[in-house]
Amino acid sequence: MLELTKENFDQEVKEAEGYVLVDFWSQSCEPCKALMPHVHDMEKDFENIKFTSFDIGLGRRLAIREKVMGLPVIAIYKDGERVDAVTTDDATKENVRAMLEKYA
């Protein structure tokens, strides 16, 4: 899982070719921290998808630009465009896996 910063987000996500998962989270989001190990575990099952995470506490403007208004948000980008996401109460390990399987 690649840790994103506001400095490398565009290069690693917006300019990337293919599929990129972004796990938007924050230090104060307990549901985010509970979900994170499950998302990390899924990385080995979806080798065609680049797994990344972004702590929104390190870049609130970037999170707003990406329309992250609540947490957790697990988003899929394809060729730099956000194509899918599971958010807030829908962000369960089952829903994340189901979303990933659509793009595997």
KEMI-529970 format. One record per atom (N, C-alpha, C, O): atom name; x, y, z; residue in three letters. Coordinates in nm, 4 decimals, decimal comma, always signed. Each point is the difference from the previous one (the first is absolute). Last residue first. Layout:
<nodes>
> CA|X|Y|Z|ala
...
</nodes>
This chain:
<nodes>
> N|-1,1409|-0,6220|-1,1511|ala
> CA|+0,1121|-0,0958|-0,0013|ala
> C|+0,0186|-0,0604|-0,1374|ala
> O|+0,0893|-0,0824|-0,0196|ala
> N|-0,4365|+0,3951|+0,1927|tyr
> CA|+0,1097|+0,0559|-0,0794|tyr
> C|+0,1184|-0,0940|-0,0116|tyr
> O|+0,1015|+0,0352|-0,0602|tyr
> N|-0,5087|-0,1278|+0,3123|lys
> CA|-0,0517|+0,0553|-0,1259|lys
> C|+0,1129|+0,0442|-0,0927|lys
> O|-0,0183|+0,0061|-0,1216|lys
> N|+0,1044|-0,1552|+0,5668|glu
> CA|-0,0213|-0,1117|-0,0926|glu
> C|-0,0573|+0,0478|-0,1330|glu
> O|+0,0183|-0,0665|-0,1020|glu
> N|+0,0427|+0,3724|+0,4653|leu
> CA|+0,1263|-0,0386|-0,0629|leu
> C|-0,0195|-0,1098|-0,1036|leu
> O|+0,0651|+0,0004|-0,1045|leu
> N|-0,4371|+0,1300|+0,3666|met
> CA|+0,0370|+0,1067|-0,0937|met
> C|+0,1282|-0,0393|-0,0730|met
> O|+0,0076|+0,0149|-0,1220|met
> N|-0,1474|-0,3019|+0,4605|ala
> CA|-0,0934|-0,0069|-0,1136|ala
> C|+0,0332|+0,1062|-0,1040|ala
> O|-0,0057|-0,0264|-0,1201|ala
> N|+0,2469|+0,0325|+0,5253|arg
> CA|+0,0377|-0,1159|-0,0822|arg
> C|-0,0891|-0,0085|-0,1240|arg
> O|+0,0489|-0,0236|-0,1105|arg
> N|-0,1585|+0,3531|+0,4261|val
> CA|+0,1270|+0,0338|-0,0656|val
> C|+0,0414|-0,1148|-0,0922|val
> O|+0,0384|+0,0238|-0,1145|val
> N|-0,4146|-0,0938|+0,3834|asn
> CA|-0,0290|+0,0923|-0,1107|asn
> C|+0,1263|+0,0422|-0,0733|asn
> O|-0,0021|+0,0175|-0,1218|asn
> N|+0,0476|-0,2919|+0,5048|glu
> CA|-0,0739|-0,0728|-0,1036|glu
> C|-0,0274|+0,0894|-0,1211|glu
> O|+0,0162|-0,0427|-0,1143|glu
> N|+0,1840|+0,2277|+0,5035|lys
> CA|+0,0957|-0,0839|-0,0739|lys
> C|-0,0703|-0,0778|-0,1114|lys
> O|+0,0596|-0,0235|-0,1051|lys
> N|-0,2727|+0,4878|+0,2284|thr
> CA|+0,0253|-0,1235|+0,0752|thr
> C|+0,0982|-0,0835|-0,0807|thr
> O|+0,0173|+0,0211|-0,1201|thr
> N|-0,2632|+0,4620|+0,0819|ala
> CA|+0,1408|-0,0415|-0,0097|ala
> C|+0,0253|-0,1162|+0,0964|ala
> O|+0,0564|+0,0170|+0,1081|ala
> N|-0,4714|+0,2389|-0,1516|asp
> CA|+0,0120|-0,1073|-0,0997|asp
> C|+0,1414|-0,0539|-0,0111|asp
> O|+0,0230|-0,0987|-0,0699|asp
> N|-0,1368|+0,4722|+0,3554|asp
> CA|-0,0586|-0,1237|+0,0525|asp
> C|+0,0077|-0,1164|-0,0974|asp
> O|-0,0043|-0,1155|+0,0423|asp
> N|+0,3005|+0,4930|-0,1971|thr
> CA|-0,0570|+0,0060|+0,1346|thr
> C|-0,0578|-0,1351|+0,0429|thr
> O|+0,0748|-0,0970|+0,0128|thr
> N|+0,0496|+0,0754|-0,5163|thr
> CA|+0,0204|+0,1098|+0,0942|thr
> C|-0,0758|-0,0226|+0,1305|thr
> O|-0,0979|-0,0745|+0,0050|thr
> N|+0,3161|-0,1324|-0,5128|val
> CA|-0,0897|-0,0330|+0,1102|val
> C|+0,0326|+0,1002|+0,1102|val
> O|+0,1165|+0,0288|+0,0274|val
> N|-0,0434|-0,0072|-0,5946|ala
> CA|+0,0403|+0,0174|+0,1397|ala
> C|-0,1043|-0,0627|+0,0915|ala
> O|-0,1183|-0,0085|-0,0329|ala
> N|+0,3042|+0,1165|-0,5320|asp
> CA|-0,0843|-0,0710|+0,0950|asp
> C|+0,0495|+0,0300|+0,1409|asp
> O|+0,1142|+0,0417|+0,0193|asp
> N|+0,0822|+0,1551|-0,4130|val
> CA|-0,1072|-0,0743|-0,0666|val
> C|-0,0952|-0,0686|+0,0973|val
> O|-0,1094|-0,0410|-0,0390|val
> N|+0,5081|+0,4643|-0,0339|arg
> CA|-0,0705|-0,0806|+0,1001|arg
> C|-0,1196|-0,0659|-0,0662|arg
> O|-0,0852|+0,0677|-0,0574|arg
> N|+0,5442|+0,0658|-0,2037|glu
> CA|-0,1373|+0,0435|+0,0258|glu
> C|-0,0643|-0,0907|+0,1043|glu
> O|+0,0114|-0,1223|-0,0078|glu
> N|+0,4405|+0,0584|-0,1753|gly
> CA|-0,0080|+0,1319|+0,0612|gly
> C|-0,1388|+0,0507|+0,0327|gly
> O|-0,0135|+0,1050|+0,0628|gly
> N|+0,1114|-0,5436|-0,2559|asp
> CA|+0,0666|+0,0984|-0,0850|asp
> C|-0,0224|+0,1424|+0,0512|asp
> O|-0,0209|+0,0930|-0,0780|asp
> N|-0,2566|-0,3664|+0,3554|lys
> CA|+0,0513|-0,0649|-0,1210|lys
> C|+0,0546|+0,1092|-0,0899|lys
> O|-0,0717|+0,0924|-0,0385|lys
> N|-0,0721|-0,1784|+0,5997|tyr
> CA|+0,0296|+0,0882|-0,1124|tyr
> C|+0,0471|-0,0856|-0,1164|tyr
> O|+0,0699|-0,0995|+0,0194|tyr
> N|-0,3550|+0,0345|+0,4769|ile
> CA|+0,0730|-0,0596|-0,1121|ile
> C|+0,0130|+0,1055|-0,1087|ile
> O|-0,0975|+0,0638|-0,0396|ile
> N|+0,0150|-0,0511|+0,6147|ala
> CA|-0,0327|+0,0403|-0,1370|ala
> C|+0,0866|-0,0744|-0,1002|ala
> O|+0,1149|-0,0342|+0,0279|ala
> N|-0,3074|+0,0691|+0,5092|ile
> CA|+0,0891|-0,0854|-0,0774|ile
> C|-0,0397|+0,0226|-0,1457|ile
> O|-0,1094|-0,0380|-0,0418|ile
> N|+0,0255|+0,2990|+0,5389|val
> CA|-0,0268|-0,0046|-0,1434|val
> C|+0,1069|-0,0891|-0,0628|val
> O|+0,1198|+0,0255|+0,0129|val
> N|-0,3517|+0,0675|+0,5256|pro
> CA|+0,1064|-0,0268|-0,0966|pro
> C|-0,0497|+0,0072|-0,1443|pro
> O|-0,1194|-0,0122|-0,0273|pro
> N|-0,0144|+0,3851|+0,2401|leu
> CA|+0,0943|-0,1122|+0,0017|leu
> C|-0,0676|-0,1231|+0,0592|leu
> O|-0,0970|+0,0123|+0,0748|leu
> N|-0,0315|+0,4860|-0,3583|gly
> CA|-0,0158|-0,0790|+0,1208|gly
> C|+0,0961|-0,1171|-0,0082|gly
> O|+0,0542|-0,0285|-0,1068|gly
> N|-0,0521|+0,3437|-0,2361|met
> CA|-0,0740|+0,0832|+0,0953|met
> C|-0,0264|-0,0718|+0,1319|met
> O|-0,0368|+0,0639|+0,0985|met
> N|+0,3333|-0,0522|-0,5811|val
> CA|-0,0057|-0,0840|+0,1195|val
> C|-0,0628|+0,0851|+0,1101|val
> O|+0,0659|+0,0852|+0,0596|val
> N|+0,0544|+0,0345|-0,5363|lys
> CA|-0,1380|-0,0163|+0,0461|lys
> C|-0,0133|-0,1032|+0,1117|lys
> O|-0,0969|-0,0758|+0,0053|lys
> N|+0,4979|+0,2701|-0,2260|glu
> CA|-0,0395|-0,1353|-0,0420|glu
> C|-0,1390|-0,0389|+0,0503|glu
> O|-0,0414|-0,1155|-0,0100|glu
> N|+0,2292|+0,5338|+0,1282|arg
> CA|+0,0071|-0,0034|-0,1465|arg
> C|-0,0471|-0,1346|-0,0538|arg
> O|-0,0626|-0,0073|-0,1058|arg
> N|+0,1099|+0,0511|+0,5685|ile
> CA|-0,1185|+0,0720|-0,0470|ile
> C|-0,0035|+0,0004|-0,1524|ile
> O|-0,1060|-0,0193|-0,0597|ile
> N|+0,4869|-0,1644|+0,2573|ala
> CA|-0,1162|-0,0846|+0,0277|ala
> C|-0,1286|+0,0661|-0,0494|ala
> O|-0,0852|-0,0665|-0,0588|ala
> N|+0,4804|+0,3176|+0,0350|leu
> CA|+0,0027|-0,1071|-0,0988|leu
> C|-0,1209|-0,0913|+0,0199|leu
> O|-0,0639|-0,0393|-0,0976|leu
> N|+0,1286|+0,3723|+0,4142|arg
> CA|-0,0436|+0,0581|-0,1284|arg
> C|-0,0027|-0,1049|-0,1090|arg
> O|-0,0911|-0,0019|-0,0828|arg
> N|+0,2588|-0,1213|+0,5106|arg
> CA|-0,1460|+0,0179|-0,0022|arg
> C|-0,0502|+0,0591|-0,1322|arg
> O|-0,1055|-0,0394|-0,0497|arg
> N|+0,5442|-0,2124|+0,2368|gly
> CA|-0,0362|+0,0734|-0,1214|gly
> C|-0,1498|+0,0169|-0,0138|gly
> O|-0,0628|-0,0634|-0,0848|gly
> N|+0,2857|-0,1692|+0,4448|leu
> CA|+0,1203|+0,0556|-0,0612|leu
> C|-0,0302|+0,0795|-0,1258|leu
> O|+0,0911|+0,0545|-0,0624|leu
> N|-0,4234|-0,2933|+0,3108|gly
> CA|+0,0540|+0,0996|+0,0916|gly
> C|+0,1245|+0,0676|-0,0547|gly
> O|+0,0380|+0,1078|+0,0458|gly
> N|-0,2574|-0,4794|-0,2569|ile
> CA|-0,0519|+0,1317|-0,0394|ile
> C|+0,0458|+0,1098|+0,0952|ile
> O|-0,0073|+0,1181|-0,0340|ile
> N|+0,2390|-0,5802|-0,1256|asp
> CA|-0,0476|+0,0563|+0,1259|asp
> C|-0,0464|+0,1424|-0,0294|asp
> O|+0,0813|+0,0880|-0,0285|asp
> N|-0,0291|-0,5237|-0,3089|phe
> CA|+0,0236|+0,1427|+0,0190|phe
> C|-0,0647|+0,0456|+0,1299|phe
> O|-0,1217|-0,0086|+0,0165|phe
> N|+0,3024|-0,4650|-0,3316|ser
> CA|-0,0815|+0,0603|+0,1061|ser
> C|+0,0405|+0,1456|+0,0175|ser
> O|+0,1144|+0,0388|-0,0236|ser
> N|-0,0992|-0,4906|-0,3641|thr
> CA|+0,0601|+0,1175|+0,0631|thr
> C|-0,0891|+0,0461|+0,1135|thr
> O|-0,1167|-0,0384|+0,0080|thr
> N|+0,2054|-0,3827|-0,4113|phe
> CA|-0,0618|+0,0364|+0,1269|phe
> C|+0,0762|+0,1157|+0,0633|phe
> O|+0,1220|-0,0054|+0,0155|phe
> N|-0,2063|-0,2122|-0,5370|lys
> CA|+0,0987|+0,0590|+0,0904|lys
> C|-0,0727|+0,0506|+0,1244|lys
> O|-0,0947|+0,0780|-0,0104|lys
> N|-0,0396|-0,4892|-0,3395|ile
> CA|-0,0427|+0,1270|+0,0581|ile
> C|+0,1088|+0,0492|+0,0947|ile
> O|+0,0451|-0,0740|+0,0874|ile
> N|-0,0358|-0,3511|-0,3131|asn
> CA|-0,0121|+0,0971|-0,1091|asn
> C|-0,0412|+0,1381|+0,0507|asn
> O|-0,0117|+0,0936|-0,0790|asn
> N|+0,0526|-0,4873|+0,3626|glu
> CA|+0,1319|+0,0472|-0,0425|glu
> C|-0,0066|+0,1028|-0,1126|glu
> O|+0,0974|+0,0716|-0,0234|glu
> N|-0,3999|-0,2918|+0,4116|phe
> CA|-0,0328|+0,0849|-0,1154|phe
> C|+0,1279|+0,0651|-0,0516|phe
> O|+0,0229|+0,1194|+0,0198|phe
> N|-0,0347|-0,4042|+0,3701|asp
> CA|-0,0987|-0,0660|-0,0854|asp
> C|-0,0290|+0,0763|-0,1290|asp
> O|-0,0624|-0,0544|-0,0911|asp
> N|+0,3547|+0,2113|+0,4492|lys
> CA|+0,0616|-0,1192|-0,0616|lys
> C|-0,0952|-0,0709|-0,0964|lys
> O|+0,0448|-0,0750|-0,0867|lys
> N|-0,1939|+0,4541|+0,3444|glu
> CA|+0,0988|+0,0399|-0,1012|glu
> C|+0,0593|-0,1216|-0,0711|glu
> O|+0,0229|+0,0045|-0,1208|glu
> N|-0,3312|-0,0046|+0,5041|met
> CA|-0,0544|-0,0219|-0,1345|met
> C|+0,1017|+0,0290|-0,1091|met
> O|-0,0158|-0,0457|-0,1132|met
> N|+0,1057|+0,1273|+0,5820|asp
> CA|+0,0007|-0,1435|-0,0314|asp
> C|-0,0475|-0,0277|-0,1422|asp
> O|+0,0453|-0,0959|-0,0625|asp
> N|-0,0671|+0,5400|+0,2334|his
> CA|+0,1400|-0,0407|-0,0215|his
> C|+0,0062|-0,1471|-0,0414|his
> O|+0,0749|-0,0354|-0,0910|his
> N|-0,4899|+0,1977|+0,2240|val
> CA|+0,0353|+0,0527|-0,1324|val
> C|+0,1438|-0,0389|-0,0338|val
> O|+0,0285|-0,0402|-0,1128|val
> N|-0,1756|-0,0654|+0,5389|his
> CA|-0,0708|-0,0834|-0,0975|his
> C|+0,0322|+0,0440|-0,1427|his
> O|+0,0183|-0,0827|-0,0893|his
> N|+0,1482|+0,3375|+0,4563|pro
> CA|+0,0699|-0,1290|-0,0139|pro
> C|-0,0655|-0,0925|-0,1026|pro
> O|+0,0687|-0,0757|-0,0686|pro
> N|-0,2825|+0,5089|+0,1559|met
> CA|+0,1289|+0,0029|-0,0688|met
> C|+0,0714|-0,1363|-0,0093|met
> O|+0,0479|-0,0343|-0,1081|met
> N|-0,4709|+0,1597|+0,3521|leu
> CA|-0,0098|-0,0557|-0,1355|leu
> C|+0,1364|-0,0190|-0,0655|leu
> O|+0,0170|-0,0899|-0,0823|leu
> N|-0,0585|+0,2935|+0,5136|ala
> CA|-0,0488|-0,1373|+0,0103|ala
> C|-0,0034|-0,0678|-0,1368|ala
> O|+0,0268|-0,1197|-0,0110|ala
> N|+0,0872|+0,5774|+0,0419|lys
> CA|+0,1091|-0,0810|+0,0534|lys
> C|-0,0418|-0,1461|+0,0152|lys
> O|+0,0836|-0,0895|-0,0125|lys
> N|-0,4091|+0,4017|-0,1292|cys
> CA|+0,1080|-0,0078|-0,1002|cys
> C|+0,1091|-0,0949|+0,0474|cys
> O|+0,0456|-0,0866|-0,0747|cys
> N|-0,3992|+0,1927|+0,3721|pro
> CA|-0,0409|-0,0957|-0,1032|pro
> C|+0,1065|-0,0171|-0,1096|pro
> O|+0,0174|-0,1092|-0,0541|pro
> N|+0,0689|+0,4372|+0,3924|glu
> CA|+0,0101|-0,1377|+0,0491|glu
> C|-0,0500|-0,1022|-0,1032|glu
> O|+0,0639|-0,1039|-0,0158|glu
> N|+0,1434|+0,6086|-0,0230|cys
> CA|-0,1111|-0,0799|-0,0535|cys
> C|+0,0163|-0,1457|+0,0425|cys
> O|+0,0768|-0,0750|-0,0604|cys
> N|+0,2378|+0,4517|+0,1328|ser
> CA|-0,1125|+0,0048|+0,0937|ser
> C|-0,1188|-0,0848|-0,0441|ser
> O|-0,1028|-0,0005|+0,0677|ser
> N|+0,5086|+0,0520|-0,3308|gln
> CA|+0,0406|-0,0536|+0,1297|gln
> C|-0,1180|-0,0068|+0,0979|gln
> O|-0,0020|-0,0863|+0,0878|gln
> N|-0,1063|+0,0555|-0,6111|ser
> CA|+0,0639|+0,0970|+0,0889|ser
> C|+0,0303|-0,0668|+0,1334|ser
> O|-0,0578|-0,1030|+0,0347|ser
> N|-0,0504|-0,0136|-0,6112|trp
> CA|-0,0206|-0,0247|+0,1422|trp
> C|+0,0562|+0,1156|+0,0808|trp
> O|+0,0616|+0,0913|-0,0550|trp
> N|-0,1475|-0,3384|-0,4738|phe
> CA|+0,0022|+0,1298|+0,0675|phe
> C|-0,0360|-0,0239|+0,1465|phe
> O|-0,1016|-0,0626|+0,0298|phe
> N|+0,2912|-0,2508|-0,4382|asp
> CA|-0,0653|-0,0102|+0,1297|asp
> C|+0,0165|+0,1361|+0,0687|asp
> O|+0,1059|+0,0305|+0,0550|asp
> N|-0,0802|-0,2059|-0,5880|val
> CA|+0,0438|+0,0972|+0,0998|val
> C|-0,0864|-0,0177|+0,1247|val
> O|-0,1223|+0,0134|-0,0047|val
> N|+0,2780|-0,2998|-0,4761|leu
> CA|-0,0890|+0,0120|+0,1148|leu
> C|+0,0595|+0,1036|+0,0931|leu
> O|+0,1198|-0,0023|+0,0279|leu
> N|-0,0633|-0,0888|-0,5794|val
> CA|+0,0633|+0,0378|+0,1266|val
> C|-0,1103|+0,0073|+0,1051|val
> O|-0,1012|+0,0673|-0,0199|val
> N|+0,1978|-0,2555|-0,5330|tyr
> CA|-0,0826|+0,0165|+0,1191|tyr
> C|+0,0838|+0,0316|+0,1231|tyr
> O|+0,1058|-0,0588|+0,0228|tyr
> N|+0,0524|+0,1929|-0,5361|gly
> CA|-0,0604|-0,1167|+0,0624|gly
> C|-0,0748|+0,0366|+0,1271|gly
> O|-0,0345|+0,1159|+0,0233|gly
> N|+0,4209|+0,2062|-0,1514|glu
> CA|-0,0753|-0,0799|-0,0959|glu
> C|-0,0545|-0,1216|+0,0729|glu
> O|+0,0654|-0,0559|+0,0881|glu
> N|+0,0626|+0,5664|+0,1169|ala
> CA|+0,0298|-0,1432|-0,0114|ala
> C|-0,0842|-0,0638|-0,1094|ala
> O|-0,1122|+0,0425|-0,0275|ala
> N|+0,1103|+0,4208|+0,2103|glu
> CA|+0,0768|-0,0211|-0,1229|glu
> C|+0,0311|-0,1476|-0,0247|glu
> O|+0,0698|-0,0337|-0,0957|glu
> N|-0,3207|+0,1777|+0,4803|lys
> CA|-0,0623|+0,0715|-0,1116|lys
> C|+0,0730|-0,0216|-0,1328|lys
> O|-0,0611|+0,0058|-0,1067|lys
> N|+0,2379|-0,2196|+0,5094|val
> CA|-0,1408|-0,0330|-0,0220|val
> C|-0,0531|+0,0649|-0,1274|val
> O|-0,0467|-0,0700|-0,0899|val
> N|+0,5045|+0,1232|+0,2485|glu
> CA|-0,0286|-0,1413|+0,0279|glu
> C|-0,1433|-0,0412|-0,0330|glu
> O|-0,0272|-0,1181|-0,0216|glu
> N|+0,1847|+0,5770|-0,0374|gln
> CA|+0,0887|-0,0893|-0,0748|gln
> C|-0,0432|-0,1460|+0,0163|gln
> O|-0,0048|-0,0743|-0,0980|gln
> N|-0,2227|+0,4063|+0,3502|asp
> CA|-0,0293|+0,0109|-0,1435|asp
> C|+0,0846|-0,0967|-0,0816|asp
> O|-0,0511|-0,0644|-0,0917|asp
> N|+0,1339|+0,0823|+0,5621|phe
> CA|-0,1330|-0,0517|-0,0332|phe
> C|-0,0268|+0,0037|-0,1502|phe
> O|-0,0396|-0,1007|-0,0587|phe
> N|+0,4369|+0,2535|+0,3359|asn
> CA|+0,0083|-0,1070|-0,1005|asn
> C|-0,1362|-0,0519|-0,0458|asn
> O|-0,0056|-0,0900|-0,0839|asn
> N|+0,0632|+0,4625|+0,4037|glu
> CA|+0,1026|+0,0208|-0,1019|glu
> C|+0,0001|-0,1091|-0,1081|glu
> O|+0,0292|+0,0290|-0,1161|glu
> N|-0,3080|-0,0397|+0,5048|lys
> CA|-0,0531|+0,0982|-0,0950|lys
> C|+0,1007|+0,0279|-0,1103|lys
> O|-0,0373|+0,0454|-0,1082|lys
> N|+0,0625|-0,5253|+0,3089|thr
> CA|+0,0092|+0,1324|+0,0594|thr
> C|-0,0619|+0,0979|-0,0988|thr
> O|-0,0290|-0,0360|-0,1141|thr
> N|+0,0162|-0,5432|+0,2161|leu
> CA|-0,0045|+0,1193|-0,0834|leu
> C|+0,0183|+0,1254|+0,0843|leu
> O|-0,0318|+0,0021|+0,1189|leu
> N|+0,1737|-0,5486|-0,0828|glu
> CA|-0,0498|+0,1156|+0,0749|glu
> C|+0,0079|+0,1240|-0,0894|glu
> O|+0,1075|+0,0372|-0,0468|glu
> N|-0,1564|-0,5764|-0,0881|leu
> CA|+0,0800|+0,1211|-0,0150|leu
> C|-0,0659|+0,1144|+0,0774|leu
> O|-0,1181|+0,0289|-0,0192|leu
> N|+0,1168|-0,5857|+0,0589|met
> CA|-0,0863|+0,1180|+0,0000|met
> C|+0,0896|+0,1226|+0,0000|met
> O|+0,0811|+0,0200|+0,0904|met
</nodes>
